[in-house]
Amino acid sequence: MSTGIVKEIQEALAVLSIPEKAEFFPRFFKTGEGEYGEGDLFLGVTVPDQRSVAKEYYSKINLKELSEILSSKYHEHRLTALFMLISKFEKTKDIAVKDGIVEFYLSHLQYVNNWDLVDSSCYKILGRYAYENKKETLLRDLSEAEEMWHKRIAVVGTMHYIKKGSYDLTKEFVTRNLKHSHDLMHKANGWLLREMGNKNEQELIGYLNKYYKEMPRTCLRYAIEKLDEDLRQDYLKGRI
């Protein structure tokens, strides 16, 4: 049975729902085709509105109550729950509390199972935690898992490393996943490489020169998106 604050949050989101968006989101996010879990439901609440609800309630809700929202069948419930979890993680300086939040996140990975949920949360919690506590094994274990979403969590988690000017872990995970069967992994790999290039173009070019011929087209296109047009064409046409 839902607690009072859980119901309050669910009702706050319901009031913000937009019927037109509830109809559009499943088509946009390709529900049931691998990008979103089959059977996911949508309220039609925008991300800014979800962030607003999360900002209001994150300090009032405990992890047990948060678990109930994160396990919801509604996408907006789950994303709002992750926004609240991120705020809890970022606002505390208590190491034990941070440890508990990371443990909670890892124990609820079955609900972090589409690209929006993964990309919105993992590097802000797991990536930052692994970087600050020198616990790369946390991400490496996920990168070696069979579950595709776990692999994506690992590689996207390295975004925090990129922001700090550290690129080796990103390159390690991308290389490991070059032969992955799912296009969603190639999009994530390419996105992370592109972000690496935004921070340090020579790091990206050095990596591309070694591996671009092995890259799936999706990964390569994302990775080179911000490079000079002539250089992009050289990679696309195999002239390097």
N, C-alpha and C positions, 0 to 999 in steps of 0.2 A: 504494500500500500504506500502511495506517495506521501512524503512528508509535506508539511506546510510550505516550506521554501521551494521545494521541487515544483509543487503545483503553481506557486506564485510565478516562478520563472517560466514554466510552460505557458501559463496564461498571458504573461507579458509578451512572449513571442507570438502567441496566437493573435493577439490584438494587432500586431505589426504585420501580419501576413497579408500578402497581396495575391488574390486569386489568379490574376494573369501570370504572375511569376511562378506560382505553384504549377501551372500548366506548362510553362516554358522550360523551367529548370530540368525536368527529366529528359527533354529532347536535347537541350544544350549539353548536359553532362553525360548523355548516352547511357542512361540507366540500363543495367543488365547486359552491357556489352564489354564489361571489364574495367571501365573507368569508375563506375559506381557499382556497389554491390547490388545484385539482382534483388528487386523488391523494396529498395529504398523509397521512402516517401518524402515529399517536400511540402513545407508550409508556404513557401514563397516569401521568406523574410530576407531582406538584403543583408550583406555582410556588415555595412556600417551600423545597421540596427542591431544586429547580433552582438557586435562589439560594445554597443551602448548598454545592452542588457548585461553583458558580462562585466563591464566596468562597475555597474551598480551593485551586482550581487556577489562578486568573487570573494570578498572578505567576509561574507555572511554565511557561506555554504561550506560544509565540511566534505572530506573526500568520500565518505560513505554516500552522502546525498548526491555528490557529483557523479558517482558511479551510476546512479539511477538515470541521470540525464544522458550520460555518455553511452549508455546501453540502449537508448531509445531507437525506435525504427525511423524516426525523423532526422533527416540530415542536419537541419538547423539546430536541433537540440544538441546533437553531438558536436557540431562545430562551436556552438556557444559554450559547451562544457569545456572544450579544449582552450578556448580563449580565456575562460576563468582559471583553468589550470596554469596557463602561461603566466597570467597576472600573479597568481599565488607564488609561482616559482621566482618571478622577477622581483617581487616586492620583499621577499624574505631574505635575511642574511644568515639565518639559522641553518647550519649545514645539515643537521638532523632532519629538518623540515624539507630541505631540498632532496635529501636522500629518499625520504618518504614519497615525495612527488614523483621522482624518477621511478621508484619501485611501482607506484600506482600506474604510471604511464605504461611501463613494460608489461604489467599484468592485465592491461586492457587493450592490448594491440589488436585483438580481434575486432574492435570497434573503430580502429584507425585504419580503415580498409578502402580508401579511395584517394585519388591524387590530391583533392582539395584538403581533406583532413590531414594527410601526411605532410603536404608542403606547407600548410599553415602552422604546424606545431612542432615537428620533430627537431629542427635545428635550433629552435628557441628553447627547447627543454633538453633533449638528449645531446644535441651537438654542443651546446654551451656547457652542459655538465661534464661531458667527456673531455672537452678542451681544458676547462678550468681545473679539473681534477686529474688530468693526465690518465684518463681511462679509455684509451682508444679501443681496448678489447671489447668494450660495450658495443661499439659500432661494428667492429670486425665480426663479432658473433652474429649480429643481425645480417651482415653482408654475406655470410656463409649459409644462411638459412635457405630452405627450399621455397618458402613463401615469398612470392614476388613483392608483396607490400613491405615485408621486412627488409628486403634488399633495397627497395626504394627509400625507406626510412633511413637506412645506413648512408646511402650516397647523398641524399638531401641533407642529412644531419651534418655533413661536412661543410655546409654553407657557412657555419660559424667559423670554421677553420679558415676558409677563404677570406672572410671578412677580417680575420686577424693576420692575413698574409702568409698562411701556411697551406701548401698545396699538395703535399705528398699523399695524404690520405685520400683526397679526392681522386687523384690520378690512379692510385692503387685500386679503388673500388670501381672506377669507370673501366679500367682495363679488365678487371675480373668479369665485368658484365657485358663486354663487347659482343659476345656470342649469345646473349640471352634471347629467348624466343619472343618476348612481348615488347611491342612498340612503346608501351608506357615506360619501360626501363630505358629505352633509347632516348626518349624525350627527356627524362630526368638526367641521364648522363650528359646529353648535349647542353641542357640548361646549366648544369654545374660547370661544365667546361667554358661556356660563354661567360658566366660570372667570374670564373678564374681569369679569363682574358680581359674582362673589364678592369680587374685589379692589376693584372700584370700580363700584358699582351705577349711578351717574349716567352713566358711560361707556357701559354697556350700554344704558340707557334712551335715551340720545341716539342711539345707533346704531340701536336698534329703531325709534324714532319715524321715522327716515329710510327704513329698508329693510324693516320687518317685512311689509308687504303684498306684497313681492316674494319673500319667503322660502318655500321648500317647507315643508309642515306639519311634517315631521320636524325640520328645522333649528329652526323656531320653538319647537316643544315642548321641545327640549333647552335652548334658550337661555333660556327664561323659567321653567325648572323651579324655581328658588330664589326667584322673586319673590313678593310678596304675592299671595294668591289673587285678590282683586278686580282687581288689575292684570293678572294672567295672563289672566283672563277677558276683560278689555278688549282685549288683543292678539288672543286667539283669535277673538273675535267682531268684530274690526275696528272697535272703538269709539274708537281713539285718533285 
